[in-house]
Structures are given as C-alpha cells and as structure tokens.
Amino acid sequence: VQPMKMAAAEAQYDTKDSASFSIFSIGTPDGKEETFAIRVPGLLSFLATGSFDGTVEGINDLQTAYEAKYGPGDYTPNVAVTYWTFRFMIGVGMLAAVVAVFVLWRLRRKRQLRGRLVWWMAVTVPLMGLFANSLGWIFTEMGRQPWIVFGLMPTSAGVSPNVSAGEVLASMIGFTLVYGLLAVVEVKLLLKTIRGGLPELPAEPSDQDGGADDGGGDGTGSDDRPLAFAY
C-alpha cells in the first residue's frame, strides 16, 4: 500500500472524509496546492475504502507523518507527473476500448470499414497499448519516489558506490543504440511487408474444374478463400 502515491494521483492535499475523485486539476508550480479542480464528490473514498464516507489521507498530512517516522526529507513525489500519467494511462486504455466496441458494432451490422479515418485507426490503435503501458510505468516509478521499496529503501540508497557516472552513461548510450537499431530494422521490415501488398486470392474454380460447386471444388459448396476476420 502506497498512500502517498494515491494522494498524488488524485491531487488530494488534505486528509478528508468523503473524499472526491478528481476529473481535472490545476495546481501551483511547486505542486503544493490545488488552484482549480473538477471533482466527483465521495467517489475517491468509495474507490479507496469501499465507503463513500471513508477517510483518505492527503499529501500534506502524509508528509508530516513520514517526517516524524523516517526523519527530515521531502517524501512527496512530483504531483503533476503522477497525476497526469495516471489519467493519460486510463484515458488511452478507454479510447482503445471505445474503438474496439465501434469496430465490433460495425462488423456485427455487416458494414464495411472504409475511409481514411478507419485506416488511421488501424495504424494507431495497436500502439495505444504500448503507450498506456509506458505511461503506467512512469506513473508507478514517479509516484513511488523517493522510495525504491516503499518505507524500507530510499532511492538514494540504491546508488552503487562502485559504479561511476561515466559507466552509467556508457550503459545508457549502449542500450539506446541497440534498441534504436532494432527499431530501425523492425520499421524497415514492416514497410517492406506493407509495400508487398496482400497475397492474391486463389482463382475461382470454373465449371470444368468443379462442376456446379459454388465453393472450393470439394462438392460441399464451402468457400476456400482465406479467412479475413472472425470473432
């Protein structure tokens, strides 16, 4: 349980009963105070405790409690990053779900998916999962700061005294180059496959090949064309 991460994700600065869920929030540049918000009353308490009247701890009260327990220090994560990455993560996931429902509805009504918008959706929607996953990791890691293991190991204790800054930089450059090269190779392979086009369908059987069979020539009338979509 990481109450500070939850408080930062909801821009909940003070401990409250019947805490509201934040839809949109703007805070001061230092992340210490909320200046404008759109909220749903009681919803955060319900999500956190199962009761609309439950108590949810706030950032300021948690900061005071952690100073008393762990000693002086700043135990508050970057509120803006934690708040918005959480919302973008959920928003991207919901958008992908809406697109999936729309496509399923069109196909159920036997309507073809055509048009420039559909093709853009086909290209961008598969990337939404990767985008949401990346946002989720940013939220997880930034919201946990300043801890590696909450309450047990601060981030400052995770720096090895035997690894120099130059070695860390060299490792990061190496990983970036390797993954960058793999990304270039993958994009080139994808473009090559796309330019190759779809495989040609087998020729329709003639009356001489299959008689009166309307399908693949096996006498059952079944269609031998490749399956394009199924659910």
C-alpha positions in Angstrom: 0.0 0.0 0.0 1.4 3.4 -1.0 -1.0 6.1 0.3 1.3 8.9 -0.9 1.1 7.7 -4.5 -2.6 7.5 -4.3 -2.9 11.0 -2.8 -0.6 12.4 -5.5 -2.5 10.6 -8.3 -5.7 12.4 -7.1 -4.1 15.7 -6.1 -5.5 15.0 -2.6 -3.6 17.5 -0.5 -5.5 17.2 2.8 -7.0 14.2 4.7 -10.7 14.1 4.2 -13.8 12.0 4.8 -16.0 11.5 1.7 -13.0 12.5 -0.5 -13.9 13.5 -4.1 -12.5 11.9 -7.2 -10.6 14.4 -9.4 -11.5 14.6 -13.0 -9.3 17.6 -13.8 -7.0 19.6 -11.6 -4.6 22.5 -11.9 -2.1 23.2 -9.1 0.6 25.7 -8.2 4.0 25.3 -9.9 5.6 23.8 -6.8 2.9 21.2 -6.5 1.9 22.2 -3.0 -1.6 23.5 -3.6 -4.6 23.0 -5.9 -5.9 26.1 -7.6 -8.7 24.6 -9.7 -10.4 21.3 -9.9 -13.4 19.4 -11.3 -14.4 16.6 -8.9 -17.0 13.9 -8.2 -17.9 14.0 -4.5 -17.3 10.9 -2.4 -16.1 8.7 -5.3 -12.4 8.6 -4.2 -13.4 7.4 -0.7 -15.6 4.7 -2.3 -12.7 3.5 -4.5 -10.2 3.6 -1.7 -12.2 2.3 1.2 -15.4 0.8 -0.2 -17.5 3.5 1.6 -18.5 7.0 0.3 -17.7 8.3 3.8 -14.3 6.7 4.1 -11.2 8.6 5.1 -8.5 9.2 2.5 -5.1 10.6 3.7 -3.8 13.7 2.0 -0.3 14.7 0.7 0.4 17.3 3.4 -0.6 15.1 6.3 1.3 12.1 4.9 4.4 14.4 4.5 4.2 15.4 8.2 3.7 11.8 9.3 6.6 10.5 7.2 9.0 13.2 8.6 8.1 12.1 12.1 8.6 8.4 11.2 11.6 8.5 8.8 13.3 11.8 9.6 13.5 15.1 7.8 13.1 15.0 4.0 10.8 15.5 1.1 8.5 12.4 0.8 6.2 13.9 -1.8 6.5 12.7 -5.4 6.1 15.0 -8.4 2.4 15.6 -8.2 1.9 16.9 -11.7 3.6 13.9 -13.3 1.9 11.4 -11.1 -1.5 12.9 -11.6 -1.4 13.2 -15.3 0.3 10.0 -16.2 -2.3 8.1 -14.3 -5.1 9.9 -16.2 -3.5 9.5 -19.6 -2.9 5.8 -18.9 -6.6 5.3 -18.1 -7.7 7.6 -20.9 -5.7 5.8 -23.6 -7.0 2.5 -22.4 -10.6 3.7 -22.5 -10.1 5.2 -26.0 -8.8 1.8 -27.3 -11.8 0.1 -25.8 -14.2 2.5 -27.4 -12.6 1.9 -30.8 -12.8 -1.8 -30.3 -16.6 -1.6 -29.5 -17.1 0.6 -32.5 -15.4 -1.8 -34.9 -17.3 -4.8 -33.4 -20.6 -2.9 -33.8 -19.9 -2.1 -37.4 -19.0 -5.7 -38.2 -22.0 -7.1 -36.4 -24.2 -4.9 -38.6 -22.2 -6.2 -41.6 -21.0 -2.8 -42.5 -17.6 -2.5 -44.2 -14.9 -0.5 -42.5 -13.7 2.0 -45.1 -12.3 5.5 -45.2 -9.2 7.4 -44.2 -10.3 7.5 -40.6 -10.6 3.8 -40.4 -7.1 3.3 -41.8 -5.6 5.8 -39.3 -7.4 3.9 -36.5 -5.9 0.6 -37.8 -2.4 2.1 -37.6 -2.6 4.0 -34.3 -4.9 1.8 -32.1 -2.4 -1.1 -31.8 0.2 1.4 -30.5 -2.2 2.6 -27.7 -1.4 -0.4 -25.6 2.3 0.3 -25.7 1.7 4.0 -24.9 -0.6 3.2 -22.0 2.0 0.6 -20.7 4.7 3.2 -20.8 2.6 5.8 -19.0 1.7 3.2 -16.4 5.4 2.6 -15.7 6.1 6.3 -15.4 3.2 6.6 -13.0 4.5 3.6 -11.0 8.1 4.8 -10.7 7.5 8.5 -10.3 4.6 8.0 -7.8 6.7 5.9 -5.5 9.5 8.4 -5.1 11.6 8.9 -3.0 11.5 5.2 -2.4 12.8 2.1 -4.2 11.0 -0.1 -1.7 8.3 2.0 0.0 9.1 2.6 3.6 12.3 0.4 3.5 14.8 1.6 0.9 15.0 5.2 -0.3 16.2 5.9 -3.9 19.4 7.5 -2.6 20.4 4.1 -1.1 20.1 2.4 -4.5 23.1 4.2 -6.0 26.1 1.8 -6.0 29.3 3.4 -4.8 31.2 1.1 -7.2 29.6 2.4 -10.4 30.7 5.7 -11.7 28.6 8.2 -13.5 30.6 7.6 -16.7 29.8 3.9 -16.6 26.1 4.6 -16.1 26.2 7.0 -19.1 28.0 4.5 -21.2 25.4 1.8 -20.4 22.6 4.1 -21.2 24.2 5.1 -24.6 24.8 1.4 -25.4 21.2 0.4 -24.6 19.8 3.3 -26.6 21.9 2.4 -29.6 21.0 -1.3 -29.5 17.3 -0.7 -29.1 17.4 2.2 -31.7 19.0 -0.2 -34.2 16.4 -2.9 -33.6 13.6 -0.3 -34.0 15.1 0.8 -37.4 15.2 -2.9 -38.5 11.7 -3.5 -37.4 10.3 -0.5 -39.2 12.1 -1.4 -42.4 10.7 -5.0 -42.3 7.2 -3.6 -41.6 7.4 -1.2 -44.6 8.7 -4.0 -46.8 5.8 -6.2 -45.9 3.3 -3.4 -46.4 4.7 -2.5 -49.8 4.4 -6.1 -50.8 0.6 -5.9 -50.5 -1.9 -8.6 -49.6 -1.5 -12.1 -51.0 -3.6 -12.8 -54.1 -6.7 -14.9 -53.6 -6.9 -18.3 -55.3 -8.6 -18.3 -58.7 -12.3 -19.0 -58.7 -13.0 -22.6 -59.8 -14.6 -22.9 -63.2 -17.4 -25.3 -64.1 -14.9 -27.6 -65.8 -12.9 -27.9 -62.5 -15.7 -28.3 -60.0 -19.0 -28.7 -61.8 -21.8 -26.9 -60.1 -19.9 -26.5 -56.8 -20.0 -22.8 -55.7 -17.2 -23.2 -53.2 -13.8 -24.6 -53.4 -14.5 -27.6 -55.6 -14.9 -30.2 -52.9 -18.6 -30.7 -53.7 -19.8 -29.1 -50.4 -20.3 -25.6 -51.6 -17.9 -24.3 -49.0 -15.7 -21.3 -49.7 -12.0 -21.8 -49.8 -11.0 -18.2 -49.6 -8.7 -17.2 -46.7 -10.5 -16.2 -43.5 -10.2 -12.4 -43.2 -12.0 -11.9 -39.8 -13.6 -14.0 -37.1 -14.8 -13.5 -33.5 
